[in-house]
Amino acid sequence: MSGIPALLRRIHEADRTAFDAVGAALPALERAAEALAGRLAAGGRWFNVGAGTSGRLAVLDAAELPPTFGTDPGLVTALLAGGPEAMFRAVEGAEDDEAAGGRDLAAAGMTARDAVVGLAASGRTPYVAGALRHAREAGALTVALVCTPRTPLLELAEIPVLLDTGAEVLEGSTRMKAGTAQKLALNMLSTAVMAERGLVVDGLMVAVRPTNAKLRARAVRIAAKILGETSERAEWLLEESGWDLPVALIAGRWDLAPEAARAHLASWAGSVARALEERPGPPGS
């Protein structure tokens, strides 16, 4: 008789632990999000650093931010032990090279203004430890997302975040509920930080890049909803703005030409929310 139904039920029940672990970590995640938002607002960058599953999740979250929130690809980046090749296959010994974590951050140009989030389910991955040590010595903000209590990375980071998921159904396979908890936490951190930067309005992605038919249709719906306009008017505004959603929203809200809308957005440091709230002053003001 197949054991698949019982195994699936066990995995499903175990995954509830990931949700509960993230809930228990909410105060630490709040501290981390506020600190990360502050670093970015002051002109810093955000680096995710990890190895194996944790590193791949770090890459995934960073890669999804530019299309979702219209950010520069250099604002939030990820370093994966073993380099890009490790995204698709294991690179022998890469996670054990502690010095490489610091070298990779240095090569990426990390400065004291920046923030480094180290991810390691075990809480002791040498590559991540090396990155956090280098970042802390340089004066950068350090955050650790780990799934095992009383581990070294919790001591290394300025803001430790423990996602205590416990033992896996498949012993030692942290790609399971530990990975799920880290993915949940990354989603929360990045979304909260981008909302703080004014890139979310009423639960809508107001800076999404409409790079295909599906996203162009979504941009039309977002513009129509926020501006209270017809779909036809919203699409016209987007076309006039070169399918730049923030510019189209501001142009429609304040009856501005695209260039004036772009200038108004720049005056609020790219915060779409603030640019929509604050009426532009007269020219030259």
N, C-alpha and C positions, 0 to 999 in steps of 0.2 A: 504493500500500500504506500502511496506517495506521502512523503512528509512535508510537501510544499504548503498545504493549508496551515498546519501548525506552525511552521517556521515563519510564514508571513505574519501570522497573528503575533508571534513573539517579537518580531522586528517592529511591527506597528505599535505594540504596547511599549517597547523600549524607547521608541522615538518620542513618546510623550515626555520622557525624561529631558530630552533636548529643550523642549518648550519650557518646562519648569525651570531648568537651569538658567535659561536666558532671563526668565522672570525674576529669579533670585538676584541676578546681576544687574538689574535695571539702574540702581543708584550709581554703580561704577560706570555703566554705559553712558549715563547722563553726564557724569564728570568728563568722560572721554570725549563725548560729542561736543560739549561746550569748549573744551580745551582745543580740540581739532579745529572747530570753527574759528576760534580766536587766532590760531596760527595762520590759517588761510586768509583771514581778514587783514592780517598784518603783512601780507605779501609772501608768506611761506608756502611750502609745498607739503604734500602728504605722501609718504612712502609706506606701502604694505610690504612686509618681508616674511617669507615663509619657505618651507620645504615640503615636498610630497603633497598630500591632499591639502594641507593648510596653505601651502604656497600657491597651488592651483586655484584655490578659492580666492586668495588674495589677488591673483591676476584677473580672475573673472570679474570681481567687483570693480576693480579699477578700470577695466576695459569697457564696462557698461556705462560708466558715468558720462563720457562725452556725448554719446547719442541720446542718452536720457535727459541730461541736464544742460547740454550745450557747452560743457566746460572744455578748456584747453586740455589736450591729452597729457600735457606735462604737469598739470596741477595735481593729479592723483595718479601715481604710478606704482608698479609692483616689481619687486625683486624676488626671483625664484631661485633657490639653490640649484646649481647646475645649469642655469641659463635657460633660454627659450626651448632648447631640446628637451628639458625636463618636464615641459608641459605635456608631452606625449609619451615619454618613456622614462623609466627610472635611470638616473645618472649615478653610477657607482660612487659611494662615499661623499657625494656633494654635501649632504646635510651635516656631515661630521667635520667639515672644514670651518672651524670657528673664525679663523682670520679672514676667510672669504666674505663673511657677512659685512665686516667693516670695510674691506677693500671695495666691495660692490657699491656700498653707499658713498664712499669717497669718490669712486669713478662716476657716480651719478650726480655728483656736485652737491650733495647734501650740506646744508649750513645750519647754523644755530637757530635760524628762523623757522626751520622745518619741523615736521612731526613724523615719527616712525612708529608704525603699529606692527608689532611682532606677533605672528601667529604660530602656535605650536601646541597641538593637542596634548603632547606629553609634558609640556612645560619645561623641557630641558634640551631642546634641539641646539646643538653647538652653533650652527650657522646663524640662527636667530639670536642666540645669546651674543655672538660677536657683533651683530648689527646693533643690538640695543646698547651694548657697552660703548661702541663707537659713537652712537648718536647721543648718549647721555654725556659722554666726555666732551662732545662738541657743543653741548648746551641745547640740543634739540629736545622737543617733547617726546617722551617715550610712553607707549601704551603696550600692554601685553594681553593677548586673548589666548588663554590656555584652559584646558579641560581637566587638569589634574591638580589637586590641592598640594600645598607645601612643596612646591617645586621652584627651581632657581629663577625662572623668568619672572615669577611673581615678585621676587625681591629686586630684580634688575630694573623693572619698569617704574616710572614715576606714577603711572596710573595702572595698577594691575586689575584685570578683569577675569575672574574665575567663573568658567562655565562648567560646573561640576556635573558631568554626565555619567560618571561611574563606568562600570565594566560594560564592554560591548557584547552583543549576542554572539558575534564572531570574534573571539578573544583577540585583542590587540589590533583589530581592524578599525582604526580611527576615521576611515572614510565613511563610517556609518553615523551613529548619533552624535559623535564628537564633531564630525564634519558638518552635520546638519545644524548643530548649535552655533558653530562658527559662521556658517552662511547666514543664519538668522541675525546674528550680532552684526555682521558686516552690512547687511541690508539696512538695519536700523541705524547704525552709525552714519553711513554715507547718505542715507535719505534725510536724516535729521540735520546733518551738516549742510546739505544742499538747500534744504528748506530755510535754514538760518541765513543762507546767502541770498535769499529772495528768489529762488528758482522754483518754488512751489506756491501756487495760489489756489485756495479752496480745493486742495487735494488734486490739483491738475499740474501736469508737467509743462510749465509755461515756457520752457526753453528747449523742448525736444527738437531734435533736428529731423525734419521731414525728408528723409533720404530715399524713400520708396513710396509706392502708391498707398500702402496701408498707413504709413506715418503722415503722408500729406492729408489723407482723409481725417486722421486724428487731429492734425493741426487745425483743420477747418472747423471741426467740432469744438475744439478748445477755444478758438477765437470767437466763434459764434456764441458760445455759452458765457464767456467772460464779458464780452462786449454787448450781449443782448441783441445781436444782429442776426440777419438771415445767413444761411450757409453761403448764398451767392455773394453777399457783401463781404463775408469773412474770407472767402476764397479770393475775391478781388484785392482785398487788403494784403493778403499773403503774396499774391503775384506781384503787386506793386512794390513789395518789400523784398523781393527776391527770395521768397519762401523763408524769410528770417522771422520766426514766430514772435520773439520778443519785440522786434521792431514793428511788426504788424499790429500787435496788441497795443503798443504805446501810440502808434499813429492813429489807430481807431479810437482809442480812449480820449485823446486830446486833440484830434483833428489836425495832425501834423503831417508834413511830408516825411518820407522815410529818413532822409538825412537828419532832419530836426529830431525825429524820434530816436535815432541812433545817438545823437548828442545828449539828449535827455537821459537815456539809459546810461551812458558813460558817466554823466554827472552823479549818478547813484551807484557807481562802481559795479555796474552790471546787475544790480538787484532789480529784477523785473517787478517784484512786489512793491518796492518803494516807488519805482518810476510810475507805476499804475496808480499809486495812492496820491502822489504829490504833483500838483499842477505845475507845468513848466512856467518859469518866469518870463517876462518880456525879453526880447533879444538884447544881449549885452548886459543883462542883469546878473 
